[in-house]
Amino acid sequence: MNVTAPDQARDPMIVHHASDLNFALRPGSKAVDAGTILPIINDDSTGTAPDLGALELGQPAPVYGPRWLKPGDIFYR
């Protein structure tokens, strides 16, 4: 998982938002299917076990915040 954008290495004053970063695991990573099932929390995982990353590999990211936004709209910028 790479959470440091290349531009930040050149200019530390650049501010990145979470929506600009990719928090998905790489396919084949040791963290894929390496978690433990927690009922009601992650029992809908798609592999043999839940992933250890922030997002389940191959699943859409969860939606948090206002539901009135159109896909791709960001309200906090």
PDB file of N, CA, C and O in Angstrom:
ATOM      1  N   MET A   1       0.855  -1.167   0.000  1.00  0.00           N
ATOM      2  CA  MET A   1       0.000   0.000   0.000  1.00  0.00           C
ATOM      3  C   MET A   1       0.897   1.224   0.000  1.00  0.00           C
ATOM      4  O   MET A   1       1.790   1.348   0.838  1.00  0.00           O
ATOM      5  N   ASN A   2       0.660   2.122  -0.934  1.00  0.00           N
ATOM      6  CA  ASN A   2       1.467   3.323  -1.048  1.00  0.00           C
ATOM      7  C   ASN A   2       0.592   4.520  -0.736  1.00  0.00           C
ATOM      8  O   ASN A   2      -0.273   4.879  -1.535  1.00  0.00           O
ATOM      9  N   VAL A   3       0.803   5.147   0.420  1.00  0.00           N
ATOM     10  CA  VAL A   3      -0.012   6.290   0.791  1.00  0.00           C
ATOM     11  C   VAL A   3       0.742   7.601   0.640  1.00  0.00           C
ATOM     12  O   VAL A   3       0.187   8.656   0.946  1.00  0.00           O
ATOM     13  N   THR A   4       1.971   7.573   0.187  1.00  0.00           N
ATOM     14  CA  THR A   4       2.732   8.783  -0.044  1.00  0.00           C
ATOM     15  C   THR A   4       2.740   9.084  -1.532  1.00  0.00           C
ATOM     16  O   THR A   4       3.243   8.293  -2.330  1.00  0.00           O
ATOM     17  N   ALA A   5       2.195  10.205  -1.897  1.00  0.00           N
ATOM     18  CA  ALA A   5       2.156  10.578  -3.303  1.00  0.00           C
ATOM     19  C   ALA A   5       3.532  11.073  -3.741  1.00  0.00           C
ATOM     20  O   ALA A   5       4.239  11.682  -2.937  1.00  0.00           O
ATOM     21  N   PRO A   6       3.934  10.831  -4.992  1.00  0.00           N
ATOM     22  CA  PRO A   6       5.256  11.247  -5.464  1.00  0.00           C
ATOM     23  C   PRO A   6       5.507  12.744  -5.342  1.00  0.00           C
ATOM     24  O   PRO A   6       6.636  13.157  -5.077  1.00  0.00           O
ATOM     25  N   ASP A   7       4.464  13.576  -5.532  1.00  0.00           N
ATOM     26  CA  ASP A   7       4.651  15.024  -5.442  1.00  0.00           C
ATOM     27  C   ASP A   7       5.058  15.470  -4.050  1.00  0.00           C
ATOM     28  O   ASP A   7       5.761  16.469  -3.898  1.00  0.00           O
ATOM     29  N   GLN A   8       4.621  14.736  -3.030  1.00  0.00           N
ATOM     30  CA  GLN A   8       4.905  15.124  -1.655  1.00  0.00           C
ATOM     31  C   GLN A   8       6.389  15.014  -1.339  1.00  0.00           C
ATOM     32  O   GLN A   8       6.892  15.751  -0.492  1.00  0.00           O
ATOM     33  N   ALA A   9       7.095  14.114  -2.000  1.00  0.00           N
ATOM     34  CA  ALA A   9       8.530  13.981  -1.766  1.00  0.00           C
ATOM     35  C   ALA A   9       9.263  15.226  -2.251  1.00  0.00           C
ATOM     36  O   ALA A   9      10.286  15.601  -1.678  1.00  0.00           O
ATOM     37  N   ARG A  10       8.758  15.865  -3.289  1.00  0.00           N
ATOM     38  CA  ARG A  10       9.389  17.075  -3.817  1.00  0.00           C
ATOM     39  C   ARG A  10       8.952  18.317  -3.067  1.00  0.00           C
ATOM     40  O   ARG A  10       9.759  19.226  -2.872  1.00  0.00           O
ATOM     41  N   ASP A  11       7.694  18.384  -2.639  1.00  0.00           N
ATOM     42  CA  ASP A  11       7.154  19.566  -1.979  1.00  0.00           C
ATOM     43  C   ASP A  11       6.311  19.149  -0.779  1.00  0.00           C
ATOM     44  O   ASP A  11       5.154  18.763  -0.946  1.00  0.00           O
ATOM     45  N   PRO A  12       6.872  19.220   0.433  1.00  0.00           N
ATOM     46  CA  PRO A  12       6.125  18.784   1.620  1.00  0.00           C
ATOM     47  C   PRO A  12       4.924  19.659   1.953  1.00  0.00           C
ATOM     48  O   PRO A  12       4.124  19.292   2.814  1.00  0.00           O
ATOM     49  N   MET A  13       4.776  20.803   1.298  1.00  0.00           N
ATOM     50  CA  MET A  13       3.646  21.689   1.576  1.00  0.00           C
ATOM     51  C   MET A  13       2.399  21.286   0.793  1.00  0.00           C
ATOM     52  O   MET A  13       1.329  21.853   1.016  1.00  0.00           O
ATOM     53  N   ILE A  14       2.512  20.329  -0.110  1.00  0.00           N
ATOM     54  CA  ILE A  14       1.347  19.853  -0.850  1.00  0.00           C
ATOM     55  C   ILE A  14       0.461  19.053   0.098  1.00  0.00           C
ATOM     56  O   ILE A  14       0.938  18.158   0.796  1.00  0.00           O
ATOM     57  N   VAL A  15      -0.810  19.373   0.119  1.00  0.00           N
ATOM     58  CA  VAL A  15      -1.762  18.682   0.988  1.00  0.00           C
ATOM     59  C   VAL A  15      -2.538  17.674   0.144  1.00  0.00           C
ATOM     60  O   VAL A  15      -3.103  18.022  -0.892  1.00  0.00           O
ATOM     61  N   HIS A  16      -2.557  16.430   0.595  1.00  0.00           N
ATOM     62  CA  HIS A  16      -3.300  15.383  -0.094  1.00  0.00           C
ATOM     63  C   HIS A  16      -4.495  14.982   0.753  1.00  0.00           C
ATOM     64  O   HIS A  16      -4.406  14.896   1.978  1.00  0.00           O
ATOM     65  N   HIS A  17      -5.594  14.742   0.094  1.00  0.00           N
ATOM     66  CA  HIS A  17      -6.794  14.287   0.774  1.00  0.00           C
ATOM     67  C   HIS A  17      -6.904  12.776   0.606  1.00  0.00           C
ATOM     68  O   HIS A  17      -6.365  12.206  -0.343  1.00  0.00           O
ATOM     69  N   ALA A  18      -7.598  12.141   1.523  1.00  0.00           N
ATOM     70  CA  ALA A  18      -7.739  10.681   1.477  1.00  0.00           C
ATOM     71  C   ALA A  18      -8.348  10.217   0.165  1.00  0.00           C
ATOM     72  O   ALA A  18      -8.027   9.128  -0.311  1.00  0.00           O
ATOM     73  N   SER A  19      -9.224  11.024  -0.429  1.00  0.00           N
ATOM     74  CA  SER A  19      -9.847  10.627  -1.691  1.00  0.00           C
ATOM     75  C   SER A  19      -8.846  10.610  -2.845  1.00  0.00           C
ATOM     76  O   SER A  19      -9.121  10.019  -3.890  1.00  0.00           O
ATOM     77  N   ASP A  20      -7.691  11.249  -2.669  1.00  0.00           N
ATOM     78  CA  ASP A  20      -6.652  11.261  -3.702  1.00  0.00           C
ATOM     79  C   ASP A  20      -5.753  10.035  -3.627  1.00  0.00           C
ATOM     80  O   ASP A  20      -4.979   9.782  -4.550  1.00  0.00           O
ATOM     81  N   LEU A  21      -5.842   9.285  -2.561  1.00  0.00           N
ATOM     82  CA  LEU A  21      -4.926   8.174  -2.328  1.00  0.00           C
ATOM     83  C   LEU A  21      -5.613   6.835  -2.559  1.00  0.00           C
ATOM     84  O   LEU A  21      -6.839   6.738  -2.508  1.00  0.00           O
ATOM     85  N   ASN A  22      -4.825   5.821  -2.808  1.00  0.00           N
ATOM     86  CA  ASN A  22      -5.337   4.477  -3.046  1.00  0.00           C
ATOM     87  C   ASN A  22      -5.007   3.609  -1.830  1.00  0.00           C
ATOM     88  O   ASN A  22      -3.840   3.319  -1.571  1.00  0.00           O
ATOM     89  N   PHE A  23      -6.022   3.202  -1.098  1.00  0.00           N
ATOM     90  CA  PHE A  23      -5.819   2.402   0.109  1.00  0.00           C
ATOM     91  C   PHE A  23      -6.073   0.915  -0.120  1.00  0.00           C
ATOM     92  O   PHE A  23      -6.135   0.144   0.838  1.00  0.00           O
ATOM     93  N   ALA A  24      -6.217   0.515  -1.355  1.00  0.00           N
ATOM     94  CA  ALA A  24      -6.480  -0.891  -1.667  1.00  0.00           C
ATOM     95  C   ALA A  24      -5.188  -1.703  -1.587  1.00  0.00           C
ATOM     96  O   ALA A  24      -4.101  -1.195  -1.860  1.00  0.00           O
ATOM     97  N   LEU A  25      -5.328  -2.969  -1.208  1.00  0.00           N
ATOM     98  CA  LEU A  25      -4.186  -3.873  -1.197  1.00  0.00           C
ATOM     99  C   LEU A  25      -3.848  -4.307  -2.620  1.00  0.00           C
ATOM    100  O   LEU A  25      -4.700  -4.284  -3.508  1.00  0.00           O
ATOM    101  N   ARG A  26      -2.619  -4.694  -2.818  1.00  0.00           N
ATOM    102  CA  ARG A  26      -2.230  -5.249  -4.117  1.00  0.00           C
ATOM    103  C   ARG A  26      -2.692  -6.697  -4.181  1.00  0.00           C
ATOM    104  O   ARG A  26      -2.562  -7.432  -3.202  1.00  0.00           O
ATOM    105  N   PRO A  27      -3.233  -7.115  -5.326  1.00  0.00           N
ATOM    106  CA  PRO A  27      -3.593  -8.533  -5.468  1.00  0.00           C
ATOM    107  C   PRO A  27      -2.359  -9.403  -5.234  1.00  0.00           C
ATOM    108  O   PRO A  27      -1.276  -9.090  -5.729  1.00  0.00           O
ATOM    109  N   GLY A  28      -2.515 -10.473  -4.497  1.00  0.00           N
ATOM    110  CA  GLY A  28      -1.399 -11.366  -4.192  1.00  0.00           C
ATOM    111  C   GLY A  28      -0.623 -10.974  -2.950  1.00  0.00           C
ATOM    112  O   GLY A  28       0.306 -11.681  -2.559  1.00  0.00           O
ATOM    113  N   SER A  29      -0.983  -9.857  -2.317  1.00  0.00           N
ATOM    114  CA  SER A  29      -0.315  -9.425  -1.091  1.00  0.00           C
ATOM    115  C   SER A  29      -0.576 -10.425   0.035  1.00  0.00           C
ATOM    116  O   SER A  29      -1.608 -11.096   0.041  1.00  0.00           O
ATOM    117  N   LYS A  30       0.339 -10.526   0.974  1.00  0.00           N
ATOM    118  CA  LYS A  30       0.156 -11.437   2.116  1.00  0.00           C
ATOM    119  C   LYS A  30      -1.011 -11.022   2.999  1.00  0.00           C
ATOM    120  O   LYS A  30      -1.533 -11.843   3.753  1.00  0.00           O
ATOM    121  N   ALA A  31      -1.430  -9.759   2.921  1.00  0.00           N
ATOM    122  CA  ALA A  31      -2.535  -9.276   3.749  1.00  0.00           C
ATOM    123  C   ALA A  31      -3.908  -9.621   3.167  1.00  0.00           C
ATOM    124  O   ALA A  31      -4.921  -9.485   3.854  1.00  0.00           O
ATOM    125  N   VAL A  32      -3.949 -10.066   1.911  1.00  0.00           N
ATOM    126  CA  VAL A  32      -5.221 -10.470   1.298  1.00  0.00           C
ATOM    127  C   VAL A  32      -5.640 -11.815   1.889  1.00  0.00           C
ATOM    128  O   VAL A  32      -4.848 -12.757   1.923  1.00  0.00           O
ATOM    129  N   ASP A  33      -6.878 -11.898   2.349  1.00  0.00           N
ATOM    130  CA  ASP A  33      -7.458 -13.107   2.955  1.00  0.00           C
ATOM    131  C   ASP A  33      -6.670 -13.584   4.181  1.00  0.00           C
ATOM    132  O   ASP A  33      -6.590 -14.787   4.431  1.00  0.00           O
ATOM    133  N   ALA A  34      -6.093 -12.661   4.939  1.00  0.00           N
ATOM    134  CA  ALA A  34      -5.304 -13.037   6.111  1.00  0.00           C
ATOM    135  C   ALA A  34      -5.969 -12.637   7.422  1.00  0.00           C
ATOM    136  O   ALA A  34      -5.380 -12.813   8.488  1.00  0.00           O
ATOM    137  N   GLY A  35      -7.187 -12.102   7.361  1.00  0.00           N
ATOM    138  CA  GLY A  35      -7.858 -11.648   8.568  1.00  0.00           C
ATOM    139  C   GLY A  35      -8.713 -12.718   9.216  1.00  0.00           C
ATOM    140  O   GLY A  35      -8.743 -13.866   8.773  1.00  0.00           O
ATOM    141  N   THR A  36      -9.404 -12.327  10.266  1.00  0.00           N
ATOM    142  CA  THR A  36     -10.307 -13.204  11.004  1.00  0.00           C
ATOM    143  C   THR A  36     -11.718 -12.649  10.870  1.00  0.00           C
ATOM    144  O   THR A  36     -11.928 -11.440  10.963  1.00  0.00           O
ATOM    145  N   ILE A  37     -12.679 -13.533  10.652  1.00  0.00           N
ATOM    146  CA  ILE A  37     -14.064 -13.091  10.507  1.00  0.00           C
ATOM    147  C   ILE A  37     -14.598 -12.608  11.849  1.00  0.00           C
ATOM    148  O   ILE A  37     -14.513 -13.302  12.862  1.00  0.00           O
ATOM    149  N   LEU A  38     -15.156 -11.389  11.826  1.00  0.00           N
ATOM    150  CA  LEU A  38     -15.836 -10.816  12.980  1.00  0.00           C
ATOM    151  C   LEU A  38     -17.305 -10.673  12.597  1.00  0.00           C
ATOM    152  O   LEU A  38     -17.631  -9.866  11.727  1.00  0.00           O
ATOM    153  N   PRO A  39     -18.198 -11.435  13.224  1.00  0.00           N
ATOM    154  CA  PRO A  39     -19.610 -11.391  12.845  1.00  0.00           C
ATOM    155  C   PRO A  39     -20.149  -9.957  12.818  1.00  0.00           C
ATOM    156  O   PRO A  39     -19.871  -9.152  13.707  1.00  0.00           O
ATOM    157  N   ILE A  40     -20.909  -9.670  11.796  1.00  0.00           N
ATOM    158  CA  ILE A  40     -21.565  -8.395  11.519  1.00  0.00           C
ATOM    159  C   ILE A  40     -20.566  -7.330  11.034  1.00  0.00           C
ATOM    160  O   ILE A  40     -20.986  -6.379  10.376  1.00  0.00           O
ATOM    161  N   ILE A  41     -19.292  -7.448  11.326  1.00  0.00           N
ATOM    162  CA  ILE A  41     -18.294  -6.452  10.930  1.00  0.00           C
ATOM    163  C   ILE A  41     -17.744  -6.754   9.546  1.00  0.00           C
ATOM    164  O   ILE A  41     -17.799  -5.900   8.661  1.00  0.00           O
ATOM    165  N   ASN A  42     -17.222  -7.935   9.347  1.00  0.00           N
ATOM    166  CA  ASN A  42     -16.570  -8.251   8.075  1.00  0.00           C
ATOM    167  C   ASN A  42     -16.939  -9.640   7.553  1.00  0.00           C
ATOM    168  O   ASN A  42     -16.174 -10.242   6.800  1.00  0.00           O
ATOM    169  N   ASP A  43     -18.088 -10.143   7.943  1.00  0.00           N
ATOM    170  CA  ASP A  43     -18.468 -11.489   7.518  1.00  0.00           C
ATOM    171  C   ASP A  43     -18.961 -11.535   6.071  1.00  0.00           C
ATOM    172  O   ASP A  43     -19.363 -12.598   5.597  1.00  0.00           O
ATOM    173  N   ASP A  44     -18.940 -10.410   5.364  1.00  0.00           N
ATOM    174  CA  ASP A  44     -19.316 -10.392   3.955  1.00  0.00           C
ATOM    175  C   ASP A  44     -18.093 -10.340   3.038  1.00  0.00           C
ATOM    176  O   ASP A  44     -18.194  -9.907   1.890  1.00  0.00           O
ATOM    177  N   SER A  45     -16.958 -10.774   3.536  1.00  0.00           N
ATOM    178  CA  SER A  45     -15.740 -10.759   2.725  1.00  0.00           C
ATOM    179  C   SER A  45     -15.896 -11.713   1.547  1.00  0.00           C
ATOM    180  O   SER A  45     -16.676 -12.663   1.607  1.00  0.00           O
ATOM    181  N   THR A  46     -15.156 -11.456   0.488  1.00  0.00           N
ATOM    182  CA  THR A  46     -15.336 -12.223  -0.742  1.00  0.00           C
ATOM    183  C   THR A  46     -14.342 -13.366  -0.897  1.00  0.00           C
ATOM    184  O   THR A  46     -14.577 -14.266  -1.704  1.00  0.00           O
ATOM    185  N   GLY A  47     -13.262 -13.361  -0.167  1.00  0.00           N
ATOM    186  CA  GLY A  47     -12.262 -14.421  -0.293  1.00  0.00           C
ATOM    187  C   GLY A  47     -12.461 -15.486   0.768  1.00  0.00           C
ATOM    188  O   GLY A  47     -13.554 -15.640   1.312  1.00  0.00           O
ATOM    189  N   THR A  48     -11.396 -16.218   1.057  1.00  0.00           N
ATOM    190  CA  THR A  48     -11.468 -17.264   2.080  1.00  0.00           C
ATOM    191  C   THR A  48     -11.508 -16.680   3.484  1.00  0.00           C
ATOM    192  O   THR A  48     -11.938 -17.347   4.425  1.00  0.00           O
ATOM    193  N   ALA A  49     -11.062 -15.445   3.626  1.00  0.00           N
ATOM    194  CA  ALA A  49     -11.097 -14.720   4.900  1.00  0.00           C
ATOM    195  C   ALA A  49     -11.082 -13.226   4.576  1.00  0.00           C
ATOM    196  O   ALA A  49     -10.799 -12.855   3.437  1.00  0.00           O
ATOM    197  N   PRO A  50     -11.377 -12.367   5.542  1.00  0.00           N
ATOM    198  CA  PRO A  50     -11.320 -10.924   5.287  1.00  0.00           C
ATOM    199  C   PRO A  50      -9.881 -10.464   5.017  1.00  0.00           C
ATOM    200  O   PRO A  50      -8.918 -11.082   5.469  1.00  0.00           O
ATOM    201  N   ASP A  51      -9.768  -9.378   4.280  1.00  0.00           N
ATOM    202  CA  ASP A  51      -8.454  -8.781   4.041  1.00  0.00           C
ATOM    203  C   ASP A  51      -8.047  -7.935   5.243  1.00  0.00           C
ATOM    204  O   ASP A  51      -8.896  -7.481   6.010  1.00  0.00           O
ATOM    205  N   LEU A  52      -6.749  -7.730   5.398  1.00  0.00           N
ATOM    206  CA  LEU A  52      -6.245  -6.906   6.489  1.00  0.00           C
ATOM    207  C   LEU A  52      -6.156  -5.427   6.126  1.00  0.00           C
ATOM    208  O   LEU A  52      -5.845  -4.604   6.987  1.00  0.00           O
ATOM    209  N   GLY A  53      -6.416  -5.080   4.894  1.00  0.00           N
ATOM    210  CA  GLY A  53      -6.326  -3.696   4.446  1.00  0.00           C
ATOM    211  C   GLY A  53      -7.552  -2.890   4.807  1.00  0.00           C
ATOM    212  O   GLY A  53      -8.504  -3.401   5.397  1.00  0.00           O
ATOM    213  N   ALA A  54      -7.513  -1.622   4.442  1.00  0.00           N
ATOM    214  CA  ALA A  54      -8.631  -0.729   4.710  1.00  0.00           C
ATOM    215  C   ALA A  54      -9.842  -1.070   3.855  1.00  0.00           C
ATOM    216  O   ALA A  54     -10.975  -0.784   4.242  1.00  0.00           O
ATOM    217  N   LEU A  55      -9.612  -1.682   2.689  1.00  0.00           N
ATOM    218  CA  LEU A  55     -10.681  -2.042   1.776  1.00  0.00           C
ATOM    219  C   LEU A  55     -10.577  -3.514   1.413  1.00  0.00           C
ATOM    220  O   LEU A  55      -9.479  -4.061   1.313  1.00  0.00           O
ATOM    221  N   GLU A  56     -11.712  -4.145   1.219  1.00  0.00           N
ATOM    222  CA  GLU A  56     -11.725  -5.533   0.764  1.00  0.00           C
ATOM    223  C   GLU A  56     -11.393  -5.547  -0.724  1.00  0.00           C
ATOM    224  O   GLU A  56     -12.025  -4.840  -1.508  1.00  0.00           O
ATOM    225  N   LEU A  57     -10.417  -6.337  -1.108  1.00  0.00           N
ATOM    226  CA  LEU A  57      -9.970  -6.393  -2.494  1.00  0.00           C
ATOM    227  C   LEU A  57     -11.120  -6.781  -3.418  1.00  0.00           C
ATOM    228  O   LEU A  57     -11.816  -7.765  -3.170  1.00  0.00           O
ATOM    229  N   GLY A  58     -11.317  -6.008  -4.480  1.00  0.00           N
ATOM    230  CA  GLY A  58     -12.362  -6.292  -5.439  1.00  0.00           C
ATOM    231  C   GLY A  58     -13.738  -5.767  -5.075  1.00  0.00           C
ATOM    232  O   GLY A  58     -14.670  -5.913  -5.865  1.00  0.00           O
ATOM    233  N   GLN A  59     -13.895  -5.165  -3.913  1.00  0.00           N
ATOM    234  CA  GLN A  59     -15.178  -4.619  -3.483  1.00  0.00           C
ATOM    235  C   GLN A  59     -15.145  -3.097  -3.622  1.00  0.00           C
ATOM    236  O   GLN A  59     -14.076  -2.496  -3.511  1.00  0.00           O
ATOM    237  N   PRO A  60     -16.291  -2.465  -3.862  1.00  0.00           N
ATOM    238  CA  PRO A  60     -16.308  -1.000  -3.903  1.00  0.00           C
ATOM    239  C   PRO A  60     -16.049  -0.421  -2.519  1.00  0.00           C
ATOM    240  O   PRO A  60     -16.356  -1.047  -1.504  1.00  0.00           O
ATOM    241  N   ALA A  61     -15.490   0.766  -2.490  1.00  0.00           N
ATOM    242  CA  ALA A  61     -15.218   1.442  -1.216  1.00  0.00           C
ATOM    243  C   ALA A  61     -16.545   1.786  -0.538  1.00  0.00           C
ATOM    244  O   ALA A  61     -17.507   2.140  -1.219  1.00  0.00           O
ATOM    245  N   PRO A  62     -16.612   1.688   0.786  1.00  0.00           N
ATOM    246  CA  PRO A  62     -17.846   2.065   1.481  1.00  0.00           C
ATOM    247  C   PRO A  62     -18.111   3.558   1.339  1.00  0.00           C
ATOM    248  O   PRO A  62     -17.185   4.346   1.150  1.00  0.00           O
ATOM    249  N   VAL A  63     -19.373   3.939   1.431  1.00  0.00           N
ATOM    250  CA  VAL A  63     -19.761   5.344   1.324  1.00  0.00           C
ATOM    251  C   VAL A  63     -20.072   5.863   2.716  1.00  0.00           C
ATOM    252  O   VAL A  63     -20.917   5.316   3.424  1.00  0.00           O
ATOM    253  N   TYR A  64     -19.381   6.922   3.098  1.00  0.00           N
ATOM    254  CA  TYR A  64     -19.612   7.575   4.384  1.00  0.00           C
ATOM    255  C   TYR A  64     -20.007   9.019   4.120  1.00  0.00           C
ATOM    256  O   TYR A  64     -19.682   9.573   3.070  1.00  0.00           O
ATOM    257  N   GLY A  65     -20.697   9.619   5.055  1.00  0.00           N
ATOM    258  CA  GLY A  65     -21.056  11.024   4.903  1.00  0.00           C
ATOM    259  C   GLY A  65     -22.393  11.214   4.225  1.00  0.00           C
ATOM    260  O   GLY A  65     -23.198  10.286   4.147  1.00  0.00           O
ATOM    261  N   PRO A  66     -22.630  12.423   3.733  1.00  0.00           N
ATOM    262  CA  PRO A  66     -23.929  12.743   3.132  1.00  0.00           C
ATOM    263  C   PRO A  66     -24.245  11.851   1.940  1.00  0.00           C
ATOM    264  O   PRO A  66     -23.374  11.567   1.118  1.00  0.00           O
ATOM    265  N   ARG A  67     -25.484  11.416   1.852  1.00  0.00           N
ATOM    266  CA  ARG A  67     -25.902  10.560   0.749  1.00  0.00           C
ATOM    267  C   ARG A  67     -26.428  11.379  -0.432  1.00  0.00           C
ATOM    268  O   ARG A  67     -26.717  10.812  -1.486  1.00  0.00           O
ATOM    269  N   TRP A  68     -26.558  12.707  -0.277  1.00  0.00           N
ATOM    270  CA  TRP A  68     -27.089  13.536  -1.339  1.00  0.00           C
ATOM    271  C   TRP A  68     -26.049  13.888  -2.391  1.00  0.00           C
ATOM    272  O   TRP A  68     -26.385  14.491  -3.410  1.00  0.00           O
ATOM    273  N   LEU A  69     -24.806  13.526  -2.166  1.00  0.00           N
ATOM    274  CA  LEU A  69     -23.773  13.817  -3.148  1.00  0.00           C
ATOM    275  C   LEU A  69     -23.859  12.861  -4.331  1.00  0.00           C
ATOM    276  O   LEU A  69     -24.258  11.707  -4.178  1.00  0.00           O
ATOM    277  N   LYS A  70     -23.487  13.341  -5.499  1.00  0.00           N
ATOM    278  CA  LYS A  70     -23.404  12.484  -6.675  1.00  0.00           C
ATOM    279  C   LYS A  70     -22.086  11.721  -6.606  1.00  0.00           C
ATOM    280  O   LYS A  70     -21.143  12.200  -5.977  1.00  0.00           O
ATOM    281  N   PRO A  71     -21.989  10.548  -7.234  1.00  0.00           N
ATOM    282  CA  PRO A  71     -20.724   9.812  -7.224  1.00  0.00           C
ATOM    283  C   PRO A  71     -19.585  10.685  -7.743  1.00  0.00           C
ATOM    284  O   PRO A  71     -19.694  11.298  -8.805  1.00  0.00           O
ATOM    285  N   GLY A  72     -18.512  10.734  -6.995  1.00  0.00           N
ATOM    286  CA  GLY A  72     -17.351  11.537  -7.369  1.00  0.00           C
ATOM    287  C   GLY A  72     -17.330  12.922  -6.733  1.00  0.00           C
ATOM    288  O   GLY A  72     -16.274  13.554  -6.695  1.00  0.00           O
ATOM    289  N   ASP A  73     -18.475  13.418  -6.227  1.00  0.00           N
ATOM    290  CA  ASP A  73     -18.500  14.722  -5.565  1.00  0.00           C
ATOM    291  C   ASP A  73     -17.857  14.607  -4.187  1.00  0.00           C
ATOM    292  O   ASP A  73     -18.016  13.594  -3.506  1.00  0.00           O
ATOM    293  N   ILE A  74     -17.141  15.631  -3.784  1.00  0.00           N
ATOM    294  CA  ILE A  74     -16.513  15.666  -2.468  1.00  0.00           C
ATOM    295  C   ILE A  74     -16.968  16.936  -1.782  1.00  0.00           C
ATOM    296  O   ILE A  74     -16.826  18.022  -2.345  1.00  0.00           O
ATOM    297  N   PHE A  75     -17.507  16.831  -0.589  1.00  0.00           N
ATOM    298  CA  PHE A  75     -18.092  18.010   0.065  1.00  0.00           C
ATOM    299  C   PHE A  75     -17.131  18.750   0.970  1.00  0.00           C
ATOM    300  O   PHE A  75     -17.459  19.856   1.401  1.00  0.00           O
ATOM    301  N   TYR A  76     -15.967  18.211   1.283  1.00  0.00           N
ATOM    302  CA  TYR A  76     -15.095  18.838   2.280  1.00  0.00           C
ATOM    303  C   TYR A  76     -13.954  19.633   1.670  1.00  0.00           C
ATOM    304  O   TYR A  76     -13.082  20.083   2.413  1.00  0.00           O
ATOM    305  N   ARG A  77     -13.912  19.823   0.403  1.00  0.00           N
ATOM    306  CA  ARG A  77     -12.829  20.598  -0.208  1.00  0.00           C
ATOM    307  C   ARG A  77     -13.239  21.993  -0.458  1.00  0.00           C
ATOM    308  O   ARG A  77     -12.449  22.787  -0.968  1.00  0.00           O
TER     309      ARG A  77
END
